[in-house]
Amino acid sequence: MPLAVVTDSTAYLPEGFADRHAVRVVPLTVDVAGELRRDGIDLGPAELAAALGQHKRVTTSRPNPEEFIAVYRSLLDAGADGVLSVHLSRELSGTWESARLAAEEVGPDLVRVVDSRTTVMGLGFAALRAAAAAAGGASGAEVEAAAVEAAANTRSFFVVETLEHLRRGGRIGAAAALLGTALAVKPVLHVDDGRIVPLEKVRTHSRAVARLVDLAVAAAGTSPVELAVHHLAAPDRAAELANQLDERIPQSSGCVVSELGAVIGAHTGPGVLGVVVCPGRL
């Protein structure tokens, strides 16, 4: 049996992708006004958007090491030669640390843990590339390298509807949020060295979407790429954005659309749109 690949729920793989590519997904925990849920299992995007719209407090926490230990041992007991566990940036969550502690318990010679330094489909594409390499009979080092290379070369861009959720999550100050709201600023964000940080600002939603497309086109260049569009409670806008990307980036293998869950969505809020560009093909 080839190396097994594990990731976490912040990869936000489109429905069916995890099963199709034999990727095991470990959910993060979400606290909605004191009620604990599992990201993507007990709490979906619609429930998250509703909770945020009602101004309920939403916080997230990492899986504990025991959860990872149970997953790793079940995969090894099922015959896997080893496990590659690839997770969202340690700058955004303690998930990687929990996975690392679990790997030490199970055996570092059996479990490799990767900090992807990214999240959403930047992480998702890394896990899928690793799974494809494992299915092709690659060694543990080669499977790990496939994940690291995909994550390092992926570019991710987002635009949010309001700065309020970033303020609540401590990502920007109250004064900046108030000023941005008064000026109707739409910040364009990106993932930089493991953190979600501002890239630039635009004044209208249409300009923000156009900017996302231009940034994705520049990141794609002329080589083959894979594309993903993320959103929260904005399916029509996401479909429109995906269509524009397909027109402007013909060398892609097709743009997948995936709705965000609680861990990232709690900080970005409903209406967020994002684009992820990953060079190469599965």
C-alpha positions as YAML, in Angstrom:
chain: A
units: angstrom
residues:
- id: 1
  name: MET
  ca: [0.00, 0.00, 0.00]
- id: 2
  name: PRO
  ca: [1.47, 3.43, -0.89]
- id: 3
  name: LEU
  ca: [2.15, 6.26, 1.51]
- id: 4
  name: ALA
  ca: [-1.09, 7.64, 2.98]
- id: 5
  name: VAL
  ca: [-1.75, 11.39, 2.78]
- id: 6
  name: VAL
  ca: [-3.46, 13.34, 5.55]
- id: 7
  name: THR
  ca: [-4.50, 17.00, 5.59]
- id: 8
  name: ASP
  ca: [-6.89, 19.16, 7.61]
- id: 9
  name: SER
  ca: [-10.27, 20.73, 6.95]
- id: 10
  name: THR
  ca: [-8.82, 24.13, 6.00]
- id: 11
  name: ALA
  ca: [-7.79, 22.68, 2.63]
- id: 12
  name: TYR
  ca: [-11.47, 23.04, 1.65]
- id: 13
  name: LEU
  ca: [-11.19, 20.42, -1.06]
- id: 14
  name: PRO
  ca: [-14.22, 20.42, -3.39]
- id: 15
  name: GLU
  ca: [-16.81, 17.78, -2.58]
- id: 16
  name: GLY
  ca: [-15.64, 14.28, -3.43]
- id: 17
  name: PHE
  ca: [-11.99, 15.21, -4.02]
- id: 18
  name: ALA
  ca: [-10.69, 13.76, -0.75]
- id: 19
  name: ASP
  ca: [-12.31, 10.35, -1.35]
- id: 20
  name: ARG
  ca: [-11.37, 10.32, -5.02]
- id: 21
  name: HIS
  ca: [-7.71, 10.96, -4.29]
- id: 22
  name: ALA
  ca: [-7.52, 8.95, -1.04]
- id: 23
  name: VAL
  ca: [-6.72, 11.96, 1.16]
- id: 24
  name: ARG
  ca: [-7.75, 11.71, 4.81]
- id: 25
  name: VAL
  ca: [-9.07, 15.00, 6.21]
- id: 26
  name: VAL
  ca: [-8.85, 15.79, 9.94]
- id: 27
  name: PRO
  ca: [-11.34, 18.54, 10.96]
- id: 28
  name: LEU
  ca: [-10.52, 21.53, 13.13]
- id: 29
  name: THR
  ca: [-12.92, 22.38, 15.95]
- id: 30
  name: VAL
  ca: [-15.22, 25.40, 15.75]
- id: 31
  name: ASP
  ca: [-16.82, 27.11, 18.75]
- id: 32
  name: VAL
  ca: [-20.04, 28.93, 17.79]
- id: 33
  name: ALA
  ca: [-21.30, 30.88, 20.79]
- id: 34
  name: GLY
  ca: [-20.10, 28.15, 23.14]
- id: 35
  name: GLU
  ca: [-21.24, 25.18, 21.04]
- id: 36
  name: LEU
  ca: [-18.41, 23.01, 19.69]
- id: 37
  name: ARG
  ca: [-18.65, 21.75, 16.10]
- id: 38
  name: ARG
  ca: [-16.29, 20.01, 13.66]
- id: 39
  name: ASP
  ca: [-15.33, 22.12, 10.67]
- id: 40
  name: GLY
  ca: [-16.97, 20.75, 7.52]
- id: 41
  name: ILE
  ca: [-18.76, 17.95, 9.37]
- id: 42
  name: ASP
  ca: [-21.05, 19.43, 12.03]
- id: 43
  name: LEU
  ca: [-20.72, 22.98, 10.71]
- id: 44
  name: GLY
  ca: [-20.99, 23.83, 7.03]
- id: 45
  name: PRO
  ca: [-20.60, 27.12, 5.16]
- id: 46
  name: ALA
  ca: [-24.33, 27.98, 5.31]
- id: 47
  name: GLU
  ca: [-24.45, 27.58, 9.10]
- id: 48
  name: LEU
  ca: [-21.23, 29.58, 9.43]
- id: 49
  name: ALA
  ca: [-22.55, 32.45, 7.29]
- id: 50
  name: ALA
  ca: [-25.76, 32.51, 9.33]
- id: 51
  name: ALA
  ca: [-23.84, 32.59, 12.63]
- id: 52
  name: LEU
  ca: [-21.63, 35.44, 11.42]
- id: 53
  name: GLY
  ca: [-24.67, 37.32, 10.13]
- id: 54
  name: GLN
  ca: [-26.19, 37.06, 13.62]
- id: 55
  name: HIS
  ca: [-22.92, 38.40, 15.11]
- id: 56
  name: LYS
  ca: [-22.32, 35.21, 17.06]
- id: 57
  name: ARG
  ca: [-18.82, 34.69, 18.37]
- id: 58
  name: VAL
  ca: [-16.99, 32.13, 16.22]
- id: 59
  name: THR
  ca: [-13.58, 30.80, 17.25]
- id: 60
  name: THR
  ca: [-11.56, 27.82, 16.10]
- id: 61
  name: SER
  ca: [-9.11, 25.41, 17.66]
- id: 62
  name: ARG
  ca: [-6.68, 22.83, 16.38]
- id: 63
  name: PRO
  ca: [-7.22, 19.07, 16.55]
- id: 64
  name: ASN
  ca: [-5.47, 17.58, 19.55]
- id: 65
  name: PRO
  ca: [-2.51, 15.21, 19.04]
- id: 66
  name: GLU
  ca: [-4.61, 12.21, 20.09]
- id: 67
  name: GLU
  ca: [-6.89, 12.76, 17.08]
- id: 68
  name: PHE
  ca: [-3.92, 12.64, 14.74]
- id: 69
  name: ILE
  ca: [-2.46, 9.63, 16.52]
- id: 70
  name: ALA
  ca: [-5.70, 7.72, 15.97]
- id: 71
  name: VAL
  ca: [-5.75, 8.62, 12.26]
- id: 72
  name: TYR
  ca: [-2.07, 7.76, 11.70]
- id: 73
  name: ARG
  ca: [-2.36, 4.40, 13.45]
- id: 74
  name: SER
  ca: [-5.54, 3.48, 11.58]
- id: 75
  name: LEU
  ca: [-3.83, 4.16, 8.24]
- id: 76
  name: LEU
  ca: [-0.72, 2.21, 9.21]
- id: 77
  name: ASP
  ca: [-2.81, -0.66, 10.56]
- id: 78
  name: ALA
  ca: [-4.66, -0.72, 7.23]
- id: 79
  name: GLY
  ca: [-1.35, -1.36, 5.47]
- id: 80
  name: ALA
  ca: [0.05, 2.05, 4.53]
- id: 81
  name: ASP
  ca: [3.84, 2.10, 4.23]
- id: 82
  name: GLY
  ca: [3.91, 5.48, 5.98]
- id: 83
  name: VAL
  ca: [2.01, 8.76, 6.31]
- id: 84
  name: LEU
  ca: [2.55, 12.26, 4.95]
- id: 85
  name: SER
  ca: [0.57, 14.79, 6.99]
- id: 86
  name: VAL
  ca: [0.43, 18.23, 5.35]
- id: 87
  name: HIS
  ca: [-1.27, 21.14, 7.10]
- id: 88
  name: LEU
  ca: [-2.09, 24.83, 7.08]
- id: 89
  name: SER
  ca: [0.59, 27.31, 8.03]
- id: 90
  name: ARG
  ca: [1.74, 27.23, 11.62]
- id: 91
  name: GLU
  ca: [1.42, 31.05, 11.50]
- id: 92
  name: LEU
  ca: [-2.36, 30.58, 11.29]
- id: 93
  name: SER
  ca: [-2.98, 27.61, 13.56]
- id: 94
  name: GLY
  ca: [-1.42, 25.14, 15.98]
- id: 95
  name: THR
  ca: [-2.61, 22.24, 13.81]
- id: 96
  name: TRP
  ca: [0.90, 21.55, 12.48]
- id: 97
  name: GLU
  ca: [2.23, 21.39, 16.04]
- id: 98
  name: SER
  ca: [-0.43, 18.85, 17.05]
- id: 99
  name: ALA
  ca: [0.43, 16.75, 14.00]
- id: 100
  name: ARG
  ca: [4.15, 16.97, 14.82]
- id: 101
  name: LEU
  ca: [3.60, 15.81, 18.39]
- id: 102
  name: ALA
  ca: [1.46, 12.94, 17.14]
- id: 103
  name: ALA
  ca: [4.14, 11.92, 14.64]
- id: 104
  name: GLU
  ca: [6.72, 11.75, 17.43]
- id: 105
  name: GLU
  ca: [4.42, 9.46, 19.37]
- id: 106
  name: VAL
  ca: [3.63, 7.15, 16.45]
- id: 107
  name: GLY
  ca: [7.16, 7.22, 15.04]
- id: 108
  name: PRO
  ca: [8.96, 9.91, 13.02]
- id: 109
  name: ASP
  ca: [10.26, 7.19, 10.73]
- id: 110
  name: LEU
  ca: [6.64, 6.38, 9.80]
- id: 111
  name: VAL
  ca: [5.00, 9.82, 9.74]
- id: 112
  name: ARG
  ca: [6.29, 12.91, 7.93]
- id: 113
  name: VAL
  ca: [4.66, 16.25, 8.81]
- id: 114
  name: VAL
  ca: [4.74, 19.28, 6.50]
- id: 115
  name: ASP
  ca: [3.94, 22.91, 7.26]
- id: 116
  name: SER
  ca: [2.54, 24.04, 3.91]
- id: 117
  name: ARG
  ca: [2.98, 27.75, 4.80]
- id: 118
  name: THR
  ca: [-0.40, 28.33, 3.16]
- id: 119
  name: THR
  ca: [-4.06, 27.33, 3.49]
- id: 120
  name: VAL
  ca: [-7.31, 26.70, 1.55]
- id: 121
  name: MET
  ca: [-6.64, 25.17, -1.88]
- id: 122
  name: GLY
  ca: [-3.00, 26.20, -1.63]
- id: 123
  name: LEU
  ca: [-2.94, 23.47, 0.99]
- id: 124
  name: GLY
  ca: [-5.44, 21.39, -0.96]
- id: 125
  name: PHE
  ca: [-3.36, 21.30, -4.12]
- id: 126
  name: ALA
  ca: [-0.30, 20.34, -2.06]
- id: 127
  name: ALA
  ca: [-2.18, 17.40, -0.55]
- id: 128
  name: LEU
  ca: [-3.52, 16.32, -3.95]
- id: 129
  name: ARG
  ca: [-0.06, 16.47, -5.54]
- id: 130
  name: ALA
  ca: [1.31, 14.39, -2.69]
- id: 131
  name: ALA
  ca: [-1.49, 11.84, -3.09]
- id: 132
  name: ALA
  ca: [-0.85, 11.61, -6.84]
- id: 133
  name: ALA
  ca: [2.86, 11.02, -6.21]
- id: 134
  name: ALA
  ca: [2.08, 8.37, -3.60]
- id: 135
  name: ALA
  ca: [-0.36, 6.60, -5.94]
- id: 136
  name: GLY
  ca: [2.39, 6.55, -8.56]
- id: 137
  name: GLY
  ca: [4.70, 4.67, -6.21]
- id: 138
  name: ALA
  ca: [6.93, 7.57, -5.19]
- id: 139
  name: SER
  ca: [9.12, 7.27, -2.11]
- id: 140
  name: GLY
  ca: [8.31, 9.06, 1.13]
- id: 141
  name: ALA
  ca: [10.86, 11.77, 0.37]
- id: 142
  name: GLU
  ca: [9.43, 12.23, -3.13]
- id: 143
  name: VAL
  ca: [5.86, 12.47, -1.85]
- id: 144
  name: GLU
  ca: [6.92, 15.07, 0.69]
- id: 145
  name: ALA
  ca: [8.81, 17.02, -1.97]
- id: 146
  name: ALA
  ca: [5.72, 17.05, -4.20]
- id: 147
  name: ALA
  ca: [3.66, 18.63, -1.42]
- id: 148
  name: VAL
  ca: [6.33, 21.17, -0.48]
- id: 149
  name: GLU
  ca: [6.93, 22.24, -4.08]
- id: 150
  name: ALA
  ca: [3.21, 22.66, -4.85]
- id: 151
  name: ALA
  ca: [2.60, 24.69, -1.70]
- id: 152
  name: ALA
  ca: [5.66, 26.90, -2.19]
- id: 153
  name: ASN
  ca: [4.73, 27.78, -5.77]
- id: 154
  name: THR
  ca: [1.01, 28.37, -5.19]
- id: 155
  name: ARG
  ca: [-0.34, 31.93, -5.11]
- id: 156
  name: SER
  ca: [-3.55, 32.83, -3.27]
- id: 157
  name: PHE
  ca: [-5.50, 36.10, -3.46]
- id: 158
  name: PHE
  ca: [-8.70, 37.16, -1.63]
- id: 159
  name: VAL
  ca: [-11.02, 40.13, -1.44]
- id: 160
  name: VAL
  ca: [-13.41, 40.62, 1.47]
- id: 161
  name: GLU
  ca: [-16.78, 42.34, 1.57]
- id: 162
  name: THR
  ca: [-16.07, 44.10, 4.86]
- id: 163
  name: LEU
  ca: [-13.10, 44.65, 7.16]
- id: 164
  name: GLU
  ca: [-15.18, 43.97, 10.28]
- id: 165
  name: HIS
  ca: [-14.44, 40.25, 10.50]
- id: 166
  name: LEU
  ca: [-10.71, 40.88, 10.11]
- id: 167
  name: ARG
  ca: [-11.00, 43.37, 12.96]
- id: 168
  name: ARG
  ca: [-12.81, 40.87, 15.20]
- id: 169
  name: GLY
  ca: [-10.13, 38.29, 14.51]
- id: 170
  name: GLY
  ca: [-7.36, 40.72, 15.41]
- id: 171
  name: ARG
  ca: [-6.01, 40.86, 11.85]
- id: 172
  name: ILE
  ca: [-6.39, 44.65, 11.60]
- id: 173
  name: GLY
  ca: [-6.98, 47.46, 14.11]
- id: 174
  name: ALA
  ca: [-10.36, 49.02, 14.90]
- id: 175
  name: ALA
  ca: [-9.34, 52.39, 13.46]
- id: 176
  name: ALA
  ca: [-8.29, 50.85, 10.15]
- id: 177
  name: ALA
  ca: [-11.53, 48.87, 9.97]
- id: 178
  name: LEU
  ca: [-13.64, 51.97, 10.65]
- id: 179
  name: LEU
  ca: [-11.75, 54.02, 8.07]
- id: 180
  name: GLY
  ca: [-11.99, 51.24, 5.48]
- id: 181
  name: THR
  ca: [-15.73, 50.93, 6.02]
- id: 182
  name: ALA
  ca: [-16.24, 54.69, 5.70]
- id: 183
  name: LEU
  ca: [-14.27, 54.78, 2.45]
- id: 184
  name: ALA
  ca: [-15.89, 51.56, 1.13]
- id: 185
  name: VAL
  ca: [-12.43, 50.07, 0.68]
- id: 186
  name: LYS
  ca: [-12.23, 46.47, -0.55]
- id: 187
  name: PRO
  ca: [-8.87, 45.08, 0.59]
- id: 188
  name: VAL
  ca: [-7.14, 42.52, -1.59]
- id: 189
  name: LEU
  ca: [-5.31, 40.02, 0.60]
- id: 190
  name: HIS
  ca: [-2.78, 37.31, -0.18]
- id: 191
  name: VAL
  ca: [-0.87, 34.54, 1.56]
- id: 192
  name: ASP
  ca: [2.71, 35.62, 2.16]
- id: 193
  name: ASP
  ca: [5.15, 33.35, 4.01]
- id: 194
  name: GLY
  ca: [2.39, 31.62, 5.89]
- id: 195
  name: ARG
  ca: [0.35, 34.68, 6.83]
- id: 196
  name: ILE
  ca: [-2.77, 36.27, 5.34]
- id: 197
  name: VAL
  ca: [-1.75, 39.90, 4.77]
- id: 198
  name: PRO
  ca: [-3.05, 42.93, 2.82]
- id: 199
  name: LEU
  ca: [-1.73, 43.30, -0.71]
- id: 200
  name: GLU
  ca: [-3.55, 46.40, -1.98]
- id: 201
  name: LYS
  ca: [-6.89, 48.24, -1.76]
- id: 202
  name: VAL
  ca: [-9.59, 48.97, -4.32]
- id: 203
  name: ARG
  ca: [-12.77, 51.01, -4.01]
- id: 204
  name: THR
  ca: [-15.52, 48.88, -5.57]
- id: 205
  name: HIS
  ca: [-16.44, 45.21, -5.71]
- id: 206
  name: SER
  ca: [-16.25, 45.09, -9.51]
- id: 207
  name: ARG
  ca: [-12.74, 46.51, -9.45]
- id: 208
  name: ALA
  ca: [-11.77, 44.02, -6.76]
- id: 209
  name: VAL
  ca: [-12.95, 41.08, -8.86]
- id: 210
  name: ALA
  ca: [-11.15, 42.45, -11.92]
- id: 211
  name: ARG
  ca: [-8.01, 42.77, -9.81]
- id: 212
  name: LEU
  ca: [-8.30, 39.16, -8.64]
- id: 213
  name: VAL
  ca: [-8.46, 38.05, -12.28]
- id: 214
  name: ASP
  ca: [-5.45, 40.16, -13.26]
- id: 215
  name: LEU
  ca: [-3.40, 38.87, -10.32]
- id: 216
  name: ALA
  ca: [-4.29, 35.27, -11.19]
- id: 217
  name: VAL
  ca: [-3.37, 35.81, -14.85]
- id: 218
  name: ALA
  ca: [0.00, 37.25, -13.85]
- id: 219
  name: ALA
  ca: [0.64, 34.38, -11.42]
- id: 220
  name: ALA
  ca: [-0.29, 31.77, -14.03]
- id: 221
  name: GLY
  ca: [2.00, 33.08, -16.76]
- id: 222
  name: THR
  ca: [1.89, 30.88, -19.83]
- id: 223
  name: SER
  ca: [2.55, 27.47, -18.27]
- id: 224
  name: PRO
  ca: [-0.07, 24.85, -17.31]
- id: 225
  name: VAL
  ca: [-1.78, 25.59, -14.00]
- id: 226
  name: GLU
  ca: [-4.58, 24.45, -11.76]
- id: 227
  name: LEU
  ca: [-7.07, 26.99, -10.47]
- id: 228
  name: ALA
  ca: [-9.51, 27.20, -7.59]
- id: 229
  name: VAL
  ca: [-12.06, 29.82, -6.60]
- id: 230
  name: HIS
  ca: [-13.20, 30.11, -2.99]
- id: 231
  name: HIS
  ca: [-16.19, 31.98, -1.59]
- id: 232
  name: LEU
  ca: [-18.49, 32.16, 1.41]
- id: 233
  name: ALA
  ca: [-22.20, 32.66, 0.73]
- id: 234
  name: ALA
  ca: [-21.48, 34.10, -2.74]
- id: 235
  name: PRO
  ca: [-22.03, 31.23, -5.23]
- id: 236
  name: ASP
  ca: [-23.10, 33.41, -8.17]
- id: 237
  name: ARG
  ca: [-20.14, 35.74, -7.83]
- id: 238
  name: ALA
  ca: [-17.81, 32.73, -7.50]
- id: 239
  name: ALA
  ca: [-19.20, 31.16, -10.68]
- id: 240
  name: GLU
  ca: [-18.77, 34.43, -12.54]
- id: 241
  name: LEU
  ca: [-15.19, 34.74, -11.31]
- id: 242
  name: ALA
  ca: [-14.44, 31.14, -12.34]
- id: 243
  name: ASN
  ca: [-15.81, 31.81, -15.83]
- id: 244
  name: GLN
  ca: [-13.60, 34.88, -16.21]
- id: 245
  name: LEU
  ca: [-10.56, 32.88, -15.11]
- id: 246
  name: ASP
  ca: [-11.33, 30.10, -17.61]
- id: 247
  name: GLU
  ca: [-11.49, 32.71, -20.37]
- id: 248
  name: ARG
  ca: [-8.30, 34.51, -19.37]
- id: 249
  name: ILE
  ca: [-6.23, 31.42, -18.42]
- id: 250
  name: PRO
  ca: [-6.88, 28.83, -21.15]
- id: 251
  name: GLN
  ca: [-3.87, 26.74, -20.13]
- id: 252
  name: SER
  ca: [-5.58, 25.75, -16.85]
- id: 253
  name: SER
  ca: [-7.04, 22.29, -16.35]
- id: 254
  name: GLY
  ca: [-10.35, 23.90, -15.36]
- id: 255
  name: CYS
  ca: [-11.29, 26.02, -12.37]
- id: 256
  name: VAL
  ca: [-12.78, 24.26, -9.33]
- id: 257
  name: VAL
  ca: [-15.09, 26.16, -6.99]
- id: 258
  name: SER
  ca: [-15.13, 25.49, -3.24]
- id: 259
  name: GLU
  ca: [-16.92, 27.25, -0.41]
- id: 260
  name: LEU
  ca: [-14.90, 28.25, 2.64]
- id: 261
  name: GLY
  ca: [-15.55, 26.83, 6.07]
- id: 262
  name: ALA
  ca: [-15.26, 28.29, 9.55]
- id: 263
  name: VAL
  ca: [-11.51, 28.49, 10.12]
- id: 264
  name: ILE
  ca: [-10.84, 30.93, 7.28]
- id: 265
  name: GLY
  ca: [-14.41, 32.15, 6.77]
- id: 266
  name: ALA
  ca: [-14.68, 33.43, 10.34]
- id: 267
  name: HIS
  ca: [-11.90, 35.93, 9.60]
- id: 268
  name: THR
  ca: [-13.04, 36.92, 6.11]
- id: 269
  name: GLY
  ca: [-16.83, 36.90, 6.48]
- id: 270
  name: PRO
  ca: [-19.63, 36.24, 3.98]
- id: 271
  name: GLY
  ca: [-19.07, 37.60, 0.50]
- id: 272
  name: VAL
  ca: [-15.35, 36.81, 0.39]
- id: 273
  name: LEU
  ca: [-13.93, 35.71, -2.97]
- id: 274
  name: GLY
  ca: [-10.57, 34.07, -3.46]
- id: 275
  name: VAL
  ca: [-8.40, 32.67, -6.23]
- id: 276
  name: VAL
  ca: [-5.69, 30.04, -5.88]
- id: 277
  name: VAL
  ca: [-3.18, 29.41, -8.69]
- id: 278
  name: CYS
  ca: [-1.02, 26.28, -8.58]
- id: 279
  name: PRO
  ca: [1.57, 25.72, -11.35]
- id: 280
  name: GLY
  ca: [1.62, 22.32, -13.05]
- id: 281
  name: ARG
  ca: [-0.96, 19.55, -13.24]
- id: 282
  name: LEU
  ca: [-2.00, 16.58, -11.17]
...
